[in-house]
Amino acid sequence: MQNLALKPDQIYLMKNRTLYAVLMFVCIVGFWLFENFYTPATYSKPNGPETNAVEANLLPRSTTGEIVEHSFYTLSYSEPHEQAEWVAYTLKQEHLTYDDRERPYFIEDPKVSTKSADWRNYRGSGYDRGHLLPAGDRRFSEQAYNETFYTSNISPQNKDFNAGIWNRLEQQVRYWCKKEGELFVVTGGVLEEGLPQIGDEDVDVPRAYYKIVMKGSGDNTKVLAFLIPAEESQKPLQDFLVSVDEVEKRTGIDFFEKQPDAWQSRIESKVDAEGWKF
């Protein structure tokens, strides 16, 4: 009769295989828990002074009443669309540094009363987590950089659009800032009814994005407004210039509501690219 007893080396090998299997299982479970439940601490300073440089008289009207002020930008959050209807910020020459920053996690915005959408809504959707305020505009400090990774500052964007014409526009804005000084910028997706949605929280996917850029003050104020379909294009940026009135019509947002009526009529009704070098 054949001896079925296992040899010591066979027993040792079986124990090792069992141990490896258990360790592999633990690693897989741990990775899954990390990916699905880990959230780092807030990026804001809970007791620090606000350093937001956005002038209140330049802020657009909030159609939702959910205005959130971070240290380096202000936004109006739309809960039905699970993203900001606008993000407003000031861009200065001293902001444009090339500091090497470690890319942080995307996390929910702790200042949004209903919580901003979880980043996991984007996973597997085929859309980029597109910044509205670019992280590249906030490399001058770790806090400023990290704050751009709140999910209230992102919107689902086609990858080619995000890396293409939208990125070209962001670079153009930096060029203007380097050459001419301080700018005021307000940007966002065009949030409408019936948009495609992604994720468990039904994050809307805008079909178009806008960006409004202002330089100067008083009689020397100049404003450009861009309205761009959310798809890659090789057309020059000038082809997407529209009046501020046109963006207001598409979005339902009053962008310079605190400015005098005469100022708004002069600035918002026309497209004037004179003095802007492309």
Salt bridges, closest charged atoms under 4 A:
GLU35 OE1 - ARG123 NH1 3.40
GLU50 OE2 - LYS111 NZ 3.40
ASP99 OD2 - ARG101 NH2 3.30
ASP109 OD2 - HIS70 NE2 2.76
ASP118 OD2 - ARG120 NH1 2.92
ASP137 OD1 - ARG174 NE 2.55
GLU180 OE1 - LYS215 NZ 2.48
GLU192 OE2 - ARG250 NH2 3.68
ASP204 OD2 - HIS81 NE2 3.74
ASP254 OD2 - ARG61 NH2 3.82
GLU257 OE1 - ARG61 NE 2.77
GLU257 OE2 - LYS258 NZ 3.58
